[in-house]
Amino acid sequence: MLEFMPGLSTSQRPTKNTAEPPYCFQGEDNLDVRNWLTACEDYFNHNPTQWENHLHHIVFALEKTKGNTVVPVSEKYHKSWGV
């Protein structure tokens, strides 16, 4: 029997789409916070088993911030949530 596409008959492992962790947001004027948030959401969606609830998303995102404009906000929430 003639095989149309012989490569399709071999078993292949399913691959998982991976996402890179988002870059650290520093609150610079030339960086748009929406792009950073989209990168965070993409990372969360591609790694759903790492997060128990949305609070873990927020804590992770706060840990990916640095700079004079955003660190005070991050520290405030870490203290208020006891993280």
N, C-alpha and C positions, 0 to 999 in steps of 0.2 A: 504494500500500500504506500502511496506517495504521501509524505508528510509536507504540509504546507509551510509551517514554520517550526523547524525542529527545536529551536531554542526555547519555545514555550512549553515543551513537554517536560523539561527538567524542573525539578522542584526548586523553588526559590524561597528564601526566608523573607518574611515580610519585614520591611524596614520601617523604622520610626523616624518621623520628621523631628529634627532637633532644633532648638532655638538657642541662640547664644544669650547668656545673661545680659541684661541691659547695662549700658554704660552708666557711670556715676554722674548724676545730675548735679551741677554746681551753681545753678541759678544765674548763669551768665546771660547778658542781654541778647546775645546772638543765637542762643539755643532756645528752641521752642519747647516748652514743657509738654505740649501735646505729643510731640515725637517721642519723647522719653516715656510718657505714659503708654503710648502704643507699643513701644518696645517691651515695657513691663508686662502688659496684657498678653502680648505674643508669647513671652516666656512662660507666663502662668498657664496659658492654654495648651502649650506644648508639653508641659510637665505637670499634669493634673494630680498625679499621685503624691506629689511633694507637699501639698497644701491641705490642711485639715479644714480650714475655713477662710473667710475673707480677711480676718484679722491678720493671719499669717502673710497674706499678700501685702497688706499695709506695712507690717513690720519689715518685711524684706525690702520693699520699696524705700522705706525710710533709711535703711542701712545702705542703700545705693545713692545716698546724697552726701555731698560735702560742699564746703564753701561757706563764706560768711553769711550769705542770705538765707540758706536753707537749713544749716545745722541747728540753729536755735529752735526751729520748729520741730525737727527730728528729735532733739533732746527732750523737749517738752512732752511729746507724745510717748516717748520711751518711759519717762518717769511716771506719767499719768496711768499708763497701762501696766506698770510694774514689769516691763520687759528688760 
